[in-house]
Amino acid sequence: MGKKSMLFNPKTFTGEEYDVKSRKAMLDTIAFFEKKGLKSIRDDEKGYIWQDDWMQYQKEHGIFATMLTAKGYGDDEEARFDLYRLCPMSEILGFYGEAYQYPLQVSILGIGPIWMGDNEEQKRELAQDLKDGHVFAFGMSEKEHGADLYSNEVHLTETGEGVYVANGSKYYIGNAHTASKVSAMGKNATTGEWTNWVVDSRHRNYKYVKDIDCPGLGQCRLGEFDLIEYPITDRDIIKRGDEAFADGLATVNIGKFQLGFSASGIAAHALYEAVTHANRRVIYGSKVTNFPHIRAFLSEAFCRTNAMKLYALRSRDYFRMMSADDRRYLLFNPIQKMKVTTQGGDVIRLLMDVVCAKGYERENFLSDAYATMDTLFRLEGTAHVNMALVLKFIPKYFFGNVEYPEIGIVSEMKEDDNIFRQTIGGLAKVPFPDYRKAYESVDLPNVKRFLEIVEKFREMLAKDAPDPSLMKNMDYMLNYGEIFTMIVYAQLVLEGAKLNDVEDELIDQMFALFIRDVNKFALTQANNYENTEIQRDYLTQIALRGPVVDKEKDFRFWQEYVQVLDGCYVQKDAPIGS
């Protein structure tokens, strides 16, 4: 029998697929939060209390040190930067609250440029700081420029040979109030050359200006800091030139990749609460889950959350195997950051429509999930930036197919230092194998229907693609981008489902939702823009080619896959299910 769910549940998690040290780090993390309980977690959020208890615990157990120290540094032989174990750590922390995952994610952003750089002294110091339990930060964004990195104004001014002062302000920086190392990205004031360097939040020339009030992120900290004549020498500089800028983008690619796993953890916990609440609540003399639309909402939320997890796992395989000859991750990662997290938002809205007022009560995890989830894909304009990137890949994805070696589940316990050697540019030239390979040997009605839709979309692009001038119009291309994103998303979900032996019933239900999503985007494009006659005809065909519906099958799915989640996980002190 195949798997009926891919979702994380602390009650059933064993970590048997990981090595002893990795498994211990995950089980120790789970033990901390299970002992802490939901009431204490939510009380900390209400009081905006920084997580000193968790930071002390992870220090004592060497959790961040094990997960974030590059191989060969420090005195822990099991330390390595390994996405196979780092990504599930993000999922586990997200399960208990994004406020706990965020400091880890931001630390990944901060340490990335150091591990990518050539400054051995900084690397050795970083390994010691990790052992000492510190967190880290990445000073990239600025208040006036946001995601417009090219307008970066923080700068170094040379005052002598190998001696500089740094000046300027950084904004919306996680962990900035306490990070022992902040990787700052700016320019040489004289040469205009990109430069990455390291500062310490405890230094007297580092001024922490304020916390930026973001209720949706709970008790984690985002802040503004100023560098005021901060002394810098060559020992503090990580890298110079265009490679410094490339490293900045690369560390964002690594750090924000974690968002998809965190979103999967958040959605799973919220789903367990919602099913438990709805299945035990009686209104108008009937159990809430006797209402067909409630069952439909919860079943959809279950399917979308599983799809999120499957996409995240499969995209990790491609990321771990990236190289100069295989850059497919440059398409899959933006979708991880954008689509997985937006799907998480859709899941939480479905659950809120089920639990209604109960979801706003601050004692429940649902209230945290509702406040948090929609922030993930909007951080620094992520959704729009990543959609613009995704559009560049359309021609090669459909019409530039080449052969690649098959990639299975990449479960090797290894240092993923290849991801530190990313390059920028050339996105439109990245080739892909034939996406139809994923659909071979799959005989499910909605998977077959979805592939028919994909082929219609490809035919339309071959016969009458949008005019080159329109390709640059983000407003016009947004729905094309959404359809293309769904096609890639579905491909990786299907690959992941096959590799993880997921039950056919779940696969078919997920693809029924993918069809409806593409229907919606095609209809919006057809109704709101001036399309050619050929485009309008194809878009209409796509919009009207709905899923194969079987209500008896849907009800059995509800009973066997979703209703059984009632009480499957209840955290200590949780009002729902206790």
Phi and psi in degrees as a GROMACS rama.xvg file:
@    title "Ramachandran Plot"
@    xaxis  label "Phi"
@    yaxis  label "Psi"
@TYPE xy
-80.8132  -179.081  GLY-2
-81.024  134.968  LYS-3
-95.0454  -10.58  LYS-4
-157.627  144.265  SER-5
-106.79  5.40137  MET-6
-79.6518  145.479  LEU-7
-70.7391  134.83  PHE-8
-141.131  116.874  ASN-9
-57.3868  -26.9796  PRO-10
-73.6077  -23.5946  LYS-11
-114.349  -6.78615  THR-12
-70.6496  129.051  PHE-13
-114.481  -26.638  THR-14
70.0047  20.6368  GLY-15
-64.7659  -20.1793  GLU-16
-79.8377  -5.83982  GLU-17
-105.526  162.135  TYR-18
-69.0733  167.898  ASP-19
-58.4926  -46.0445  VAL-20
-66.3835  -41.7798  LYS-21
-66.4539  -44.7328  SER-22
-60.3837  -42.3026  ARG-23
-62.4789  -42.8716  LYS-24
-59.6359  -41.3662  ALA-25
-70.565  -44.8277  MET-26
-67.234  -35.202  LEU-27
-63.0241  -42.0016  ASP-28
-61.859  -46.7856  THR-29
-60.2146  -43.6191  ILE-30
-60.4655  -40.1928  ALA-31
-60.5334  -49.5175  PHE-32
-75.4354  -30.1947  PHE-33
-67.6104  -38.6933  GLU-34
-69.9456  -38.4889  LYS-35
-63.6247  -43.4828  LYS-36
82.6759  158.347  GLY-37
-67.5353  -37.8213  LEU-38
-60.9113  -45.163  LYS-39
-64.9849  -40.1385  SER-40
-62.0158  -45.3912  ILE-41
-71.9988  -33.8229  ARG-42
-63.4728  -40.5514  ASP-43
-61.5727  -40.2101  ASP-44
-64.6107  -43.6578  GLU-45
-61.2889  -37.7236  LYS-46
-88.9542  0.986931  GLY-47
52.6361  50.8678  TYR-48
-97.0837  121.958  ILE-49
-63.5207  144.507  TRP-50
-81.074  57.8285  GLN-51
-60.2345  -34.9127  ASP-52
-65.3073  -42.7946  ASP-53
-68.3036  -40.1206  TRP-54
-64.5604  -38.6389  MET-55
-67.4567  -39.6212  GLN-56
-65.5653  -47.1767  TYR-57
-65.871  -32.1408  GLN-58
-63.5928  -49.0824  LYS-59
-62.9273  -31.5327  GLU-60
-98.0311  1.38403  HIS-61
63.1273  32.0445  GLY-62
-71.2943  -54.7985  ILE-63
-66.7658  -35.6065  PHE-64
-61.399  -41.7221  ALA-65
-68.0394  -42.9219  THR-66
-77.8008  -30.2992  MET-67
-113.582  -6.85231  LEU-68
-84.4544  127.63  THR-69
-66.9182  147.532  ALA-70
-59.6094  135.967  LYS-71
96.6786  -5.79151  GLY-72
-116.137  146.826  TYR-73
77.6396  -173.849  GLY-74
-111.141  11.666  ASP-75
-98.1368  111.128  ASP-76
-66.8107  -21.8948  GLU-77
-91.5946  -2.37457  GLU-78
-71.8334  134.721  ALA-79
-169.128  156.95  ARG-80
-93.0574  93.748  PHE-81
-124.361  108.626  ASP-82
-64.9593  -22.6786  LEU-83
-63.0916  -30.899  TYR-84
-107.049  -24.511  ARG-85
-70.4435  -40.4335  LEU-86
-63.5616  -46.382  CYS-87
-63.6648  -26.5912  PRO-88
-63.8323  -38.8067  MET-89
-63.3342  -37.9333  SER-90
-66.055  -43.5921  GLU-91
-62.6082  -47.3506  ILE-92
-64.1303  -41.5045  LEU-93
-60.5153  -36.0588  GLY-94
-56.3322  -35.9074  PHE-95
-92.5805  -10.4455  TYR-96
146.208  131.834  GLY-97
-59.0986  -26.9593  GLU-98
-60.444  -24.4974  ALA-99
-90.5445  -29.6389  TYR-100
-76.8593  -33.4883  GLN-101
-59.9075  -44.1406  TYR-102
-61.2734  -31.9641  PRO-103
-67.9365  -47.6734  LEU-104
-59.8247  -44.9919  GLN-105
-65.9632  -35.3513  VAL-106
-63.087  -38.5779  SER-107
-60.7565  -43.2  ILE-108
-59.5322  -41.1557  LEU-109
-72.4207  -37.845  GLY-110
-83.711  -21.024  ILE-111
-51.4371  -53.9296  GLY-112
-60.8499  -28.5182  PRO-113
-71.4113  -47.7681  ILE-114
-65.2018  -30.0099  TRP-115
-77.3623  -21.0801  MET-116
-80.3688  -175.921  GLY-117
-110.636  8.18444  ASP-118
-88.4542  97.175  ASN-119
-66.3053  -33.2399  GLU-120
-63.477  -44.0447  GLU-121
-63.8965  -36.5162  GLN-122
-65.3111  -43.1271  LYS-123
-65.4417  -41.6087  ARG-124
-63.6495  -38.7957  GLU-125
-63.1251  -43.5041  LEU-126
-59.014  -40.2675  ALA-127
-68.5322  -41.8391  GLN-128
-61.6185  -38.6847  ASP-129
-63.2326  -42.8476  LEU-130
-61.9554  -33.7801  LYS-131
-79.8391  0.0356248  ASP-132
88.5522  14.3971  GLY-133
-75.8006  161.913  HIS-134
-112.694  170.844  VAL-135
-137.405  169.221  PHE-136
-142.777  163.298  ALA-137
-129.178  111.379  PHE-138
-90.4704  83.7139  GLY-139
-111.056  -57.2011  MET-140
-73.5973  153.707  SER-141
-131.234  155.306  GLU-142
-60.2824  -42.9122  LYS-143
-83.5197  -16.9008  GLU-144
-116.318  -21.3182  HIS-145
53.9426  -121.339  GLY-146
-79.4792  -4.41826  ALA-147
-80.9049  82.4175  ASP-148
-67.3434  -28.0635  LEU-149
-66.6997  -18.4476  TYR-150
-93.205  12.1807  SER-151
-50.255  130.12  ASN-152
-110.693  -14.7402  GLU-153
-63.4461  136.788  VAL-154
-144.939  159.474  HIS-155
-105.717  136.099  LEU-156
-118.55  125.029  THR-157
-74.7872  130.904  GLU-158
-114.593  -5.68218  THR-159
-179.961  175.501  GLY-160
-65.6174  114.008  GLU-161
75.6655  12.0126  GLY-162
-126.139  135.292  VAL-163
-141.358  168.445  TYR-164
-127.235  142.255  VAL-165
-105.569  137.565  ALA-166
-139.603  146.877  ASN-167
135.418  177.947  GLY-168
-126.475  140.211  SER-169
-118.315  146.918  LYS-170
-137.484  143.89  TYR-171
68.6081  45.3599  TYR-172
-106.909  115.923  ILE-173
-68.9755  146.347  GLY-174
64.9427  8.26463  ASN-175
-65.7504  -18.2036  ALA-176
-80.2958  -13.8251  HIS-177
-142.711  -4.06888  THR-178
-64.7333  132.708  ALA-179
-74.9588  -27.6802  SER-180
-133.281  126.272  LYS-181
-116.364  114.022  VAL-182
-77.96  113.291  SER-183
-102.039  140.885  ALA-184
-117.515  125.059  MET-185
-159.748  -156.28  GLY-186
-131.314  155.201  LYS-187
-74.6718  122.758  ASN-188
-63.2407  -27.0204  ALA-189
-86.8331  -47.2037  THR-190
-95.5639  -17.5025  THR-191
76.2382  7.56256  GLY-192
-75.5159  134.724  GLU-193
-61.808  140.05  TRP-194
-144.554  137.254  THR-195
-111.724  133.507  ASN-196
-143.285  173.4  TRP-197
-118.029  134.908  VAL-198
-127.49  169.019  VAL-199
-121.62  127.946  ASP-200
-64.5278  -13.8978  SER-201
-90.6886  -4.69143  ARG-202
-72.6317  145.512  HIS-203
-68.5425  -19.6568  ARG-204
-92.3907  3.39946  ASN-205
-101.279  115.371  TYR-206
-108.841  113.489  LYS-207
-79.8344  112.151  TYR-208
-76.9169  -50.5293  VAL-209
-173.353  159.645  LYS-210
-77.0241  140.697  ASP-211
-94.7285  119.036  ILE-212
-70.8212  109.199  ASP-213
-129.979  84.5994  CYS-214
-55.0769  -30.4992  PRO-215
-67.1222  -14.2828  GLY-216
-107.651  15.4292  LEU-217
61.0446  -136.264  GLY-218
-90.7679  3.75814  GLN-219
-71.8927  164.058  CYS-220
-114.394  131.438  ARG-221
-120.717  133.834  LEU-222
-142.657  176.447  GLY-223
-116.535  135.976  GLU-224
-137.023  152.642  PHE-225
-113.608  141.915  ASP-226
-103.33  118.923  LEU-227
-119.337  102.293  ILE-228
49.1751  41.6544  GLU-229
-72.0048  121.166  TYR-230
-71.331  130.485  PRO-231
-129.708  136.89  ILE-232
-124.31  178.622  THR-233
-59.8646  -26.8111  ASP-234
-66.6214  -18.8639  ARG-235
-95.4892  -13.3627  ASP-236
-87.1075  130.386  ILE-237
-91.196  -47.5826  ILE-238
-161.505  154.701  LYS-239
-125.912  158.277  ARG-240
87.935  -167.05  GLY-241
-61.3955  -28.6721  ASP-242
-64.8314  -30.8769  GLU-243
-64.0683  -43.1013  ALA-244
-64.5892  -42.7624  PHE-245
-61.1228  -39.6654  ALA-246
-64.4861  -35.5924  ASP-247
-61.8563  -44.8444  GLY-248
-66.8984  -38.0323  LEU-249
-65.1342  -40.9583  ALA-250
-68.8025  -32.1724  THR-251
-64.0748  -41.5914  VAL-252
-60.6592  -38.1795  ASN-253
-75.7066  -48.5981  ILE-254
-66.8935  -47.1262  GLY-255
-76.8431  -13.9121  LYS-256
-57.9891  -30.097  PHE-257
-66.3191  -20.8624  GLN-258
-58.878  -37.7165  LEU-259
-62.9769  -39.8933  GLY-260
-70.1956  -39.7291  PHE-261
-61.9978  -43.7427  SER-262
-61.1568  -37.474  ALA-263
-63.2301  -40.9634  SER-264
-66.4754  -43.6011  GLY-265
-59.5069  -47.9809  ILE-266
-63.8674  -38.791  ALA-267
-62.7613  -47.3592  ALA-268
-62.2799  -44.2256  HIS-269
-62.9411  -38.983  ALA-270
-62.9657  -45.0763  LEU-271
-58.7815  -43.1629  TYR-272
-63.1416  -45.3076  GLU-273
-65.3473  -44.1427  ALA-274
-63.6707  -44.5256  VAL-275
-61.2469  -44.8442  THR-276
-64.2001  -50.8934  HIS-277
-67.1799  -37.5729  ALA-278
-74.7313  -13.7384  ASN-279
-110.137  -0.847937  ARG-280
-99.4615  138.203  ARG-281
-117.72  125.848  VAL-282
-134.114  146.418  ILE-283
52.5908  33.65  TYR-284
75.8261  12.0628  GLY-285
-138.175  145.856  SER-286
-61.4573  137.722  LYS-287
-56.1678  -37.4357  VAL-288
-77.388  2.49524  THR-289
-78.3203  -15.9362  ASN-290
-77.5651  124.57  PHE-291
-57.4094  -36.8716  PRO-292
-70.4145  -29.61  HIS-293
-68.1191  -43.9172  ILE-294
-60.0048  -41.1364  ARG-295
-63.7019  -42.806  ALA-296
-61.5483  -46.557  PHE-297
-69.8131  -37.6136  LEU-298
-65.0035  -41.5236  SER-299
-63.6966  -43.3265  GLU-300
-60.8572  -41.1164  ALA-301
-61.7979  -46.0736  PHE-302
-65.6252  -43.8262  CYS-303
-65.9381  -36.9369  ARG-304
-67.5618  -39.9728  THR-305
-64.3516  -39.5242  ASN-306
-63.6463  -40.5607  ALA-307
-55.1658  -48.1552  MET-308
-64.871  -43.1361  LYS-309
-64.9711  -41.3096  LEU-310
-64.071  -45.6567  TYR-311
-59.2832  -43.1892  ALA-312
-64.818  -44.0899  LEU-313
-70.031  -38.5762  ARG-314
-66.0176  -30.418  SER-315
-62.7641  -38.2446  ARG-316
-57.9744  -46.5455  ASP-317
-67.5074  -36.8713  TYR-318
-66.0755  -42.226  PHE-319
-66.9361  -23.117  ARG-320
-102.871  9.54321  MET-321
-63.4419  151.602  MET-322
-158.83  178.104  SER-323
-63.116  -22.2618  ALA-324
-97.9246  -8.6226  ASP-325
-138.09  94.8403  ASP-326
-111.139  26.4989  ARG-327
-60.9468  -25.4332  ARG-328
-57.3842  -24.0909  TYR-329
-66.6148  -21.075  LEU-330
-90.866  -44.447  LEU-331
-69.3163  -34.8008  PHE-332
-67.2986  -45.3591  ASN-333
-58.5339  -35.7927  PRO-334
-68.8848  -36.6483  ILE-335
-57.5866  -48.1458  GLN-336
-70.3832  -33.385  LYS-337
-95.5369  -57.5723  MET-338
-75.9594  -41.7899  LYS-339
-61.4429  -40.9103  VAL-340
-73.8058  -35.9103  THR-341
-68.5634  -34.8094  THR-342
-62.587  -36.6416  GLN-343
-59.8723  -40.0538  GLY-344
-62.0533  -41.0061  GLY-345
-62.3045  -40.3364  ASP-346
-61.1464  -48.5254  VAL-347
-65.2594  -37.931  ILE-348
-63.9119  -38.4815  ARG-349
-61.5186  -44.5434  LEU-350
-66.2053  -37.4737  LEU-351
-65.7743  -32.5082  MET-352
-69.4866  -19.3337  ASP-353
-85.8434  -49.9943  VAL-354
-89.2523  -20.2972  VAL-355
53.3479  -123.37  CYS-356
-59.3176  -30.2891  ALA-357
-60.3875  -30.3087  LYS-358
-70.706  -16.5895  GLY-359
-89.5649  -11.6866  TYR-360
-70.2033  124.28  GLU-361
-69.8035  -15.0735  ARG-362
-74.9739  -18.5025  GLU-363
-88.7708  153.699  ASN-364
-66.1107  -33.1694  PHE-365
-54.0274  -37.5632  LEU-366
-65.5836  -36.0263  SER-367
-68.2193  -44.0885  ASP-368
-62.0517  -40.9386  ALA-369
-65.3192  -39.9525  TYR-370
-72.1561  -30.3398  ALA-371
-90.6793  -46.5204  THR-372
-56.6748  -43.245  MET-373
-72.7537  -8.16714  ASP-374
-80.3876  -24.9004  THR-375
-62.5707  -46.1448  LEU-376
-85.7687  -6.72421  PHE-377
-97.2028  -5.98986  ARG-378
-59.2329  122.383  LEU-379
55.4863  36.7402  GLU-380
67.0847  27.6803  GLY-381
-55.8712  -45.0893  THR-382
-59.6572  -47.042  ALA-383
-71.4842  -42.0225  HIS-384
-60.9235  -44.4814  VAL-385
-72.0389  -32.5324  ASN-386
-64.8079  -40.4207  MET-387
-61.5476  -37.2849  ALA-388
-66.6314  -44.1246  LEU-389
-59.7839  -38.226  VAL-390
-60.4296  -27.6674  LEU-391
-65.5349  -20.8729  LYS-392
-91.2799  -7.50148  PHE-393
-56.1291  -51.685  ILE-394
-58.3359  -47.5809  PRO-395
-70.8352  -31.6137  LYS-396
-62.8842  -42.4372  TYR-397
-91.1504  -31.978  PHE-398
-127.424  5.36722  PHE-399
-123.722  40.598  GLY-400
-70.1378  138.775  ASN-401
-134.251  168.888  VAL-402
-89.5084  140.347  GLU-403
-129.053  153.996  TYR-404
-62.0075  144.97  PRO-405
-65.7862  139.05  GLU-406
-116.465  121.071  ILE-407
-93.6234  -154.942  GLY-408
-71.9934  120.305  ILE-409
-90.0627  89.7097  VAL-410
-103.616  7.718  SER-411
-63.3548  133.56  GLU-412
-81.7382  99.3458  MET-413
-146.604  162.905  LYS-414
-76.5345  118.682  GLU-415
-88.0548  53.611  ASP-416
-73.7177  -11.9758  ASP-417
-62.7338  -29.7709  ASN-418
-72.6663  -10.2984  ILE-419
-81.5764  -4.84588  PHE-420
-114.866  43.2217  ARG-421
-74.2804  153.38  GLN-422
-124.128  156.033  THR-423
-107.574  164.001  ILE-424
86.2756  167.887  GLY-425
69.4375  25.9713  GLY-426
-61.9875  -41.5472  LEU-427
-68.888  -10.7783  ALA-428
-98.914  -2.15947  LYS-429
-71.7205  120.633  VAL-430
-87.1405  162.771  PRO-431
-137.687  152.12  PHE-432
-74.4594  172.292  PRO-433
-66.6238  118.608  ASP-434
-61.2655  -21.8557  TYR-435
-68.5828  -15.0449  ARG-436
-59.7249  -33.5287  LYS-437
-63.4627  -25.3111  ALA-438
-92.7954  -6.17814  TYR-439
-63.6387  138.878  GLU-440
68.8564  12.5643  SER-441
-105.303  115.054  VAL-442
-117.468  67.6178  ASP-443
-121.785  137.111  LEU-444
-56.8751  -42.9522  PRO-445
-80.9811  -25.0855  ASN-446
-68.5137  -43.6271  VAL-447
-64.4549  -40.569  LYS-448
-64.1524  -41.209  ARG-449
-63.171  -42.3454  PHE-450
-62.044  -36.5026  LEU-451
-59.1842  -41.3786  GLU-452
-65.7066  -42.4987  ILE-453
-58.9926  -43.0579  VAL-454
-65.6665  -34.9903  GLU-455
-64.7401  -41.8731  LYS-456
-63.887  -42.3497  PHE-457
-63.383  -42.1322  ARG-458
-59.4072  -43.1917  GLU-459
-60.8569  -44.1748  MET-460
-64.3043  -36.1323  LEU-461
-69.0525  -37.8143  ALA-462
-86.8744  -38.2788  LYS-463
-156.137  68.2921  ASP-464
-67.6022  156.019  ALA-465
-54.4226  144.298  PRO-466
-56.2885  142.572  ASP-467
-51.8518  -33.8332  PRO-468
-68.0443  -32.8136  SER-469
-75.5898  -25.8583  LEU-470
-59.7623  -23.6968  MET-471
-91.3748  -4.80107  LYS-472
-92.8502  102.08  ASN-473
-62.9554  -35.0232  MET-474
-62.0682  -47.2725  ASP-475
-67.9259  -38.9647  TYR-476
-85.9073  -5.39736  MET-477
-58.0248  -45.8345  LEU-478
-71.4871  -34.514  ASN-479
-59.9983  -42.7753  TYR-480
-63.1246  -39.3215  GLY-481
-65.4619  -41.3411  GLU-482
-64.1706  -46.5078  ILE-483
-61.5407  -42.4024  PHE-484
-59.0054  -42.6777  THR-485
-63.5823  -35.875  MET-486
-65.0303  -46.0297  ILE-487
-67.4816  -42.7563  VAL-488
-56.6395  -48.5493  TYR-489
-63.7687  -37.9952  ALA-490
-58.9079  -49.5139  GLN-491
-71.1474  -33.8924  LEU-492
-62.1412  -43.6598  VAL-493
-66.3579  -43.4243  LEU-494
-58.5286  -46.094  GLU-495
-64.1738  -38.2006  GLY-496
-65.189  -40.906  ALA-497
-66.9599  -44.1729  LYS-498
-66.3375  -31.3919  LEU-499
-98.3982  9.56453  ASN-500
56.693  49.6938  ASP-501
-79.7788  141.5  VAL-502
-58.8579  143.31  GLU-503
-58.7203  -36.6616  ASP-504
-60.3956  -40.4686  GLU-505
-69.5775  -41.6954  LEU-506
-59.199  -46.6727  ILE-507
-64.6648  -40.0597  ASP-508
-64.0492  -40.7479  GLN-509
-62.6552  -42.2083  MET-510
-72.3798  -26.2499  PHE-511
-61.0765  -38.7136  ALA-512
-70.8225  -39.0155  LEU-513
-60.6186  -39.0333  PHE-514
-62.1868  -46.3064  ILE-515
-62.0139  -37.1262  ARG-516
-63.636  -46.6375  ASP-517
-66.0567  -39.7959  VAL-518
-51.473  -46.9131  ASN-519
-63.5487  -46.3643  LYS-520
-66.9887  -38.3001  PHE-521
-65.5581  -41.6523  ALA-522
-65.2187  -40.4133  LEU-523
-62.1098  -43.5119  THR-524
-63.3288  -41.9787  GLN-525
-67.2952  -33.6877  ALA-526
-90.1891  -19.7246  ASN-527
-115.217  -2.16202  ASN-528
-136.66  159.428  TYR-529
-82.1162  101.807  GLU-530
-104.995  156.905  ASN-531
-70.8289  167.64  THR-532
-61.4167  -39.9375  GLU-533
-66.2624  -45.1828  ILE-534
-61.2785  -45.1362  GLN-535
-61.9161  -39.0953  ARG-536
-64.4751  -46.2393  ASP-537
-66.0539  -43.7006  TYR-538
-61.3471  -38.6585  LEU-539
-66.0059  -42.301  THR-540
-60.2718  -42.8232  GLN-541
-65.205  -42.7479  ILE-542
-64.6508  -29.6681  ALA-543
-95.9193  -6.45598  LEU-544
-88.1199  80.5642  ARG-545
-79.7343  178.733  GLY-546
-74.0572  163.34  PRO-547
-80.4204  119.646  VAL-548
-105.346  133.214  VAL-549
-141.889  98.826  ASP-550
-65.2433  -35.2105  LYS-551
-65.0383  -40.2525  GLU-552
-65.3228  -39.8413  LYS-553
-60.9714  -40.7227  ASP-554
-68.103  -41.3852  PHE-555
-62.4186  -37.9211  ARG-556
-61.9439  -44.3132  PHE-557
-56.3864  -47.0268  TRP-558
-66.9798  -43.581  GLN-559
-87.772  -22.8795  GLU-560
-113.717  -33.9842  TYR-561
-108.702  -51.6542  VAL-562
-58.6873  -30.7116  GLN-563
-67.3617  -9.46201  VAL-564
-77.3351  -9.71894  LEU-565
-55.7603  114.795  ASP-566
76.2996  6.99947  GLY-567
-67.8881  -24.5405  CYS-568
-148.73  122.95  TYR-569
-133.674  119.126  VAL-570
-76.2357  152.353  GLN-571
-54.4278  134.083  LYS-572
72.6782  10.7457  ASP-573
-74.8307  131.466  ALA-574
-65.7136  -31.9953  PRO-575
-89.7311  120.288  ILE-576
94.4945  -11.5223  GLY-577
